């Protein structure tokens, strides 16, 4: 079940925290989140899952910045959220999608208990000019059934754009490490 906009407003300060909150950003069943003024791009030509990849930061000027195709841009929301007893999810806005801008390449679901800013994995189908402060995505809240543990992992309580930290999960599990799971090892050997 997805919470209505009125229910999102009713749960503010309890199960839901959105800072800052603006009532005009509330939709019938979601809340619009805005784009912060900073972006990050990877400097590596080939990204490596098993290590921290170098990144470069850029600021979005008042006149906006043009995103180029075939380049992944990491951004973040200007709003910080906290979610308890619900599963948060971000989705791109249809008005943004109609410009050919993917706002989250694959990572739309959050975990129950998440606290922090949302990192956005942005990819443009064709050149598109973006601006800081634009409503870039929307957050939706799902009810959760059954017992659960709240999220408490590597991206919790972030204060900035978060590049991939997958390498922390893979530490000590390289292709020649005996601890590497067999399925992962077989996948690596296939290329």
C-alpha positions as CSV (number, residue, x, y, z in Angstrom):
1,X,0.0,0.0,0.0
2,X,1.3,3.5,-0.9
3,X,0.6,6.4,1.4
4,X,-1.5,9.3,0.2
5,X,-0.1,12.8,0.3
6,X,-2.5,13.6,3.2
7,X,-1.1,10.6,5.1
8,X,2.5,11.6,4.4
9,X,1.7,15.1,5.9
10,X,-0.1,13.4,8.9
11,X,3.0,11.3,9.6
12,X,5.5,14.1,9.5
13,X,7.6,14.3,12.7
14,X,6.8,10.6,13.4
15,X,7.5,7.9,10.8
16,X,8.4,10.5,8.2
17,X,10.9,13.4,8.4
18,X,11.5,15.6,5.3
19,X,13.8,18.6,6.0
20,X,13.0,21.2,4.7
21,X,9.3,20.4,4.1
22,X,7.2,22.6,1.8
23,X,3.5,21.9,1.6
24,X,3.5,23.0,-2.1
25,X,5.7,20.0,-2.9
26,X,3.1,17.5,-1.6
27,X,1.3,15.5,-4.3
28,X,-1.7,13.2,-4.1
29,X,0.5,10.2,-3.3
30,X,4.1,11.5,-3.2
31,X,6.3,14.4,-2.3
32,X,8.6,16.2,-4.7
33,X,12.3,16.4,-3.8
34,X,14.6,19.0,-5.3
35,X,18.1,18.9,-6.8
36,X,21.1,20.2,-4.8
37,X,23.5,22.5,-6.5
38,X,26.4,20.0,-6.7
39,X,27.2,17.1,-9.0
40,X,29.8,14.4,-9.1
41,X,31.3,12.5,-12.0
42,X,33.6,9.6,-12.1
43,X,37.1,10.3,-13.5
44,X,37.9,6.7,-14.3
45,X,37.4,5.5,-17.9
46,X,36.6,2.0,-16.6
47,X,34.8,1.8,-13.3
48,X,36.0,-1.0,-10.9
49,X,33.5,-2.5,-8.5
50,X,36.2,-3.7,-6.2
51,X,37.8,-0.3,-5.5
52,X,37.0,3.4,-4.7
53,X,36.9,5.2,-8.1
54,X,38.1,8.7,-8.4
55,X,35.5,11.4,-8.7
56,X,35.3,15.1,-9.6
57,X,32.8,17.6,-8.2
58,X,31.1,20.4,-10.1
59,X,28.7,23.1,-9.0
60,X,25.5,23.8,-11.0
61,X,25.7,27.6,-11.8
62,X,22.5,29.8,-11.8
63,X,22.2,29.5,-15.5
64,X,22.2,25.7,-15.2
65,X,24.5,23.0,-16.6
66,X,24.1,20.8,-19.7
67,X,24.3,17.1,-19.0
68,X,25.9,15.1,-21.8
69,X,24.7,11.6,-23.0
70,X,26.9,8.6,-22.1
71,X,28.0,10.2,-18.8
72,X,26.8,9.2,-15.4
73,X,26.2,12.1,-13.1
74,X,25.7,11.7,-9.3
75,X,23.7,14.3,-7.6
76,X,21.7,14.5,-4.4
77,X,18.5,15.8,-3.1
78,X,18.4,19.1,-1.2
79,X,16.1,17.5,1.3
80,X,17.2,15.1,4.0
81,X,14.7,12.4,4.9
82,X,14.2,9.9,7.7
83,X,11.8,7.0,7.4
84,X,10.6,4.6,10.2
85,X,8.2,1.7,9.8
86,X,7.8,2.4,6.0
87,X,9.7,1.7,2.8
88,X,10.7,4.9,1.0
89,X,11.1,4.9,-2.8
90,X,12.1,7.6,-5.2
91,X,10.9,7.9,-8.7
92,X,11.7,10.3,-11.4
93,X,9.0,12.9,-12.2
94,X,7.2,12.4,-15.5
95,X,8.0,16.0,-16.6
96,X,11.7,15.2,-16.1
97,X,11.5,11.8,-17.8
98,X,9.9,13.4,-20.8
99,X,13.1,15.3,-21.3
100,X,15.0,12.1,-21.5
101,X,16.6,12.4,-18.0
102,X,16.8,9.2,-15.9
103,X,17.0,10.3,-12.3
104,X,17.9,7.0,-10.7
105,X,19.5,4.4,-13.0
106,X,18.5,1.4,-10.9
107,X,18.4,2.4,-7.2
108,X,14.9,3.7,-6.5
109,X,14.1,1.7,-3.3
110,X,15.3,2.8,0.1
111,X,15.3,0.7,3.2
112,X,13.1,1.1,6.2
113,X,15.0,3.2,8.7
114,X,17.1,5.1,6.1
115,X,18.3,8.6,7.3
116,X,20.1,11.0,5.0
117,X,20.1,12.6,1.5
118,X,19.2,10.6,-1.6
119,X,22.0,10.2,-4.1
120,X,20.6,10.4,-7.6
121,X,22.2,8.4,-10.5
122,X,21.4,10.7,-13.4
123,X,21.8,9.8,-17.1
124,X,20.6,11.9,-20.0
125,X,19.4,10.4,-23.3
126,X,20.4,13.6,-25.1
127,X,21.9,16.9,-23.9
128,X,19.6,18.5,-21.3
129,X,20.1,21.6,-19.2
130,X,19.4,21.1,-15.5
131,X,19.1,23.6,-12.7
132,X,19.7,23.5,-8.9
133,X,16.5,23.6,-6.9
134,X,14.3,22.0,-9.6
135,X,11.8,19.4,-8.4
136,X,13.8,16.4,-9.8
137,X,12.1,13.3,-8.3
138,X,9.4,12.3,-5.9
139,X,9.4,10.1,-2.8
140,X,6.8,7.5,-2.2
141,X,6.2,5.6,1.0
142,X,5.1,1.9,1.1
143,X,3.6,0.1,4.1
144,X,5.8,-2.9,5.2
145,X,4.4,-6.2,6.5
146,X,6.2,-8.6,8.8
147,X,9.1,-8.2,11.2
148,X,12.0,-6.2,9.9
149,X,15.4,-4.8,10.9
150,X,16.0,-1.1,10.2
151,X,18.7,-0.1,7.7
152,X,22.0,0.6,9.3
153,X,24.7,0.3,6.7
154,X,27.3,2.2,4.6
155,X,25.0,5.0,3.3
156,X,23.2,5.7,6.6
157,X,23.3,9.3,7.9
158,X,25.1,10.6,4.8
159,X,25.6,14.3,4.4
160,X,26.8,14.4,0.8
161,X,26.6,12.7,-2.6
162,X,27.6,9.1,-2.2
163,X,29.6,7.4,-5.0
164,X,29.4,3.6,-5.0
165,X,30.8,1.9,-1.9
166,X,30.3,-1.6,-3.2
167,X,34.0,-2.1,-2.8
168,X,33.5,-2.2,1.0
169,X,31.2,-5.3,0.5
170,X,33.8,-6.9,-1.8
171,X,36.9,-6.2,0.4
172,X,38.8,-9.5,0.8
173,X,36.7,-11.2,-1.9
174,X,38.9,-10.7,-4.9
175,X,39.0,-13.2,-7.9
176,X,41.8,-15.2,-6.2
177,X,40.5,-15.1,-2.6
178,X,39.2,-18.3,-1.2
179,X,36.4,-16.5,0.6
180,X,34.8,-15.4,-2.7
181,X,31.3,-16.9,-3.1
182,X,31.3,-19.7,-5.7
183,X,28.5,-18.0,-7.8
184,X,30.4,-14.7,-7.8
185,X,33.7,-16.5,-8.7
186,X,31.9,-18.4,-11.6
187,X,30.5,-15.1,-12.9
188,X,34.0,-13.5,-12.8
189,X,35.5,-16.3,-14.8
190,X,32.9,-15.9,-17.5
191,X,33.9,-12.3,-17.9
